[in-house]
Amino acid sequence: VADAPEIHRITAAYEFPWDYQRSLEFALYRTYCVPSVSRVLEEAGQFRDAPQKRYDDTALLMAELVEHGYDSARGRESLRVINRQHARYEISGDDMLYVLSTFIYEPLEWIDSFGWRRLHPHERLAAFHFYRGVGQRMNIADIPEDMGDFRRWRDDYEEQTFRYDPDNEKIGTYTLDLMCSWYPTPLRPVVRRAVLALVDDDMTRAFGFPRQPAALRRAGHAALRARSKV
């Protein structure tokens, strides 16, 4: 527990940097399936007007916390910025808690499925305690103390809140368009299908996106596993 920030820094920045970046993108994508979350984001307008800046701001702030620790000078400044931005909007405590949970569990599941090795139990616990520490410094209330309890809470919250909403579809589409924009124009239709193939059924329904063929999903997963073997 005491070494969680350092263990997590090594895991995220050195052992699995590509996997952590991709999985956190999907973690944030997952949060847009909760209508109350996507509604706040649509009202803010940043995903519509400046999606790349919004993405970069989030990535930089989280990288500061991981690289330097949440109790360093740079970490504390990053948390001040995060808390100041969140204070501008009405966000429920449960939504804050849910977003925090995705930062823990989505990367763990991604790496166990697609990483070049499975995570050590200490690495899994370090991710939990690191983000629990972040949440405490963001004044998020009622963060479960047990890793399994928090995972069960997350699953229950998704079951209660995941449903289609036009705001989900808007934020999901803005983000999908952003992901496609990172690649040359001829490749963008392929990238779009690949991302949609990696989105699970619950997310697909909540976004109102077309369900991709099972063969395409299997191909996408196989490609990620092949990369890990290389």
N, C-alpha and C positions, 0 to 999 in steps of 0.2 A: 504493500500500500504506500509506504513512504517513497519508494522508488518508481511509482507508477508514471510520473511525467517523463522520466528518463527512459524507462522501458518503452513507453509509447512513442517517444521521439525516434528511437532506434527502429521500432517496428514500422512506423508510418513514413519516415524520411529516408531510411536506408534499406530495410528489408523488402518493403512492398510499396515504394513510392507511386508507381503507375497504378497499382491496384487500389491504393487508398484514394488517389485522385478520382478514378473512375467510380468507385463505389460511393464516395461522398456526393458525387454528382447525382447518382441514382438515389441516394438517401434524401437529398433535397427534393428531387423529383417526386419521391414518394409522399412527402409532406403536402404537395399540391393536390393530393386526392382528398384532403380534408377541406370541405367547403369554407369553413370559417377561416382557415389559413389562406386559401387562394383568394378569398374575398378581400382580406387586408392587402394582399400583394397587388391585386387588380386596382384597388382604390389608390394605392401609392403610385402606381403608374410606371415604376422603374423597369419592370419586365417588358412593358410595351414600348417605352421610349428609349431606354438605354440598357438593353439586356446584357451586353458584354461588360459594361461598367459594373452593373449589379453583380454579375458573376465574379469579376476580378476583385471587387471590394470584399466579397465574402471569402474568396479563396485567400486573399492576402491576410485578412484578419485572423482566419483560422490557422494559417501557416505561422504567423507570429506566435500564437499560443503554443503550437506544437514545438516549434524550433527553440523558443526561448523560455517556455514555461509560463504558467499563468500568474506566478508571483514575481516574475522579473519586471523590470521597469517597462519594457516593451510589451510584455504580457498584460500588465495592469492598464497601460494606455489603450491597448486593443479592446480590453473588456469595457473601458469607459466609453469608447466609441460604439461598441455593440449595444451597451445598455442605453446610451443616449438615443440611438436610432430606434430601438424598440419602444422607448418611452413615448415616442411621437404617435403611436398607434394603440388602439384598444385591442390587446391580445390576451386571451384567457390564460390562466395558469396551466390548464390542462394542455392547451395547444403548445405552450412553451415547453412543457415537459415532454410532449410527444416528439417535437422536433429534436430535442436533446437525445431522446431514445434512438432515433434513426442514426445519429452520428456514432452511436455505440454499435448497434447490431447489424446495420447494413454492411459495413466493411468486414465484420467478422464472418458473416454468411458468404459474402463475395469471395473472400480469400480462401475459406474452406472449400468453396466450389471451384474457383478458378486460379488460385494462387499457386506458386511453384512448390509450396509445401504447406502443410496444415499448421495452424498456429499452436504454440505452446500454451498450456493453461495460464501461465503467468502473463503472457501477452494479452490474452483475452481479459483477464482480470485488470491488467494495467489500463486497457482501453476504457473499461467500465469506471475505474476509480479516477482516471484522468478527466473524463467528461462529467462525472459526478462533481468533481472539484470545480470544473468550469461552471456547471449549473448552480452550484452553491454561491459562486462569486457573481452570478447574474441574478441572485436572489430568487431563483426558482424554488417554489415551496414543494414539500412532500416528495422529494426524490427518494425512491426506495433505496434502502441500504443494502439489499441483496440483489445480485445480478439476475438471478432467476425470477425473483418477484417483479423486477422492472420489466423483464421480457414479457412476462404474462400480462402485466398492465398494458404494455404496448400493443400486444395482440388483441386484448379486449377493446382497447380504444379504437383500433382500426375497424374492428367488427361493428362498433357502434356508429362510427362517423364516416367511413368510406362509402360514398354514393356519388352518383353523377350530379354535377352542377355546372352551369355555363362558365362560371369563373374558373373552375378546375380546367375545363377545356381550353380557355383562353391562355392561362398561365402555362399549361402543359404545351400548348402549341408555340407560344413565344420561346419557350426553352428548347423545344425540339428544333425550331428554326435556327436558334443560336448554335446548337450542336452541329447542325448540318453546315452552317456558315464557316466552320473551321476547316472544311475540306474543299478541294477544287469543285467547281460547279458540276462537271460531269459525274462526280462521285456522290453528290448529295442525295439523289433518290435512293441509292444503295445504303447510305448511312441512315437515312430516315427509316427504311425497312429494318435495318439491323437494330436500331434503338428500340423500335416498336416490338421487335421479336424478343428483346430482353425484358420488356415490361410484363409483369405477371398479370393473371386474369383479373384480379381485384383492381389493380391500377388501370388496366385497359377499360374496364366498365366505368370506373370513376371519372376517367378522362373523356369517355365517349369515343375512344379511338377504335379503328377497325382491328379486329383480332387477326393476328398473323397465322399463317398455316403452321401446323405442328412441325413439318419438315424444316421450315425456315428457323423455327426456334431451336430445333436440335442442331442445325448447322451453326447457328450463332454460338451456342454453348460449346460445341465441339471446337470452334475456332479459338475461343478464349482458353480452353484447356490445352489446345495445341501450342498456343503462345507460351503458356506456363511451362510446358515441357521444354521448349526451346530455351 
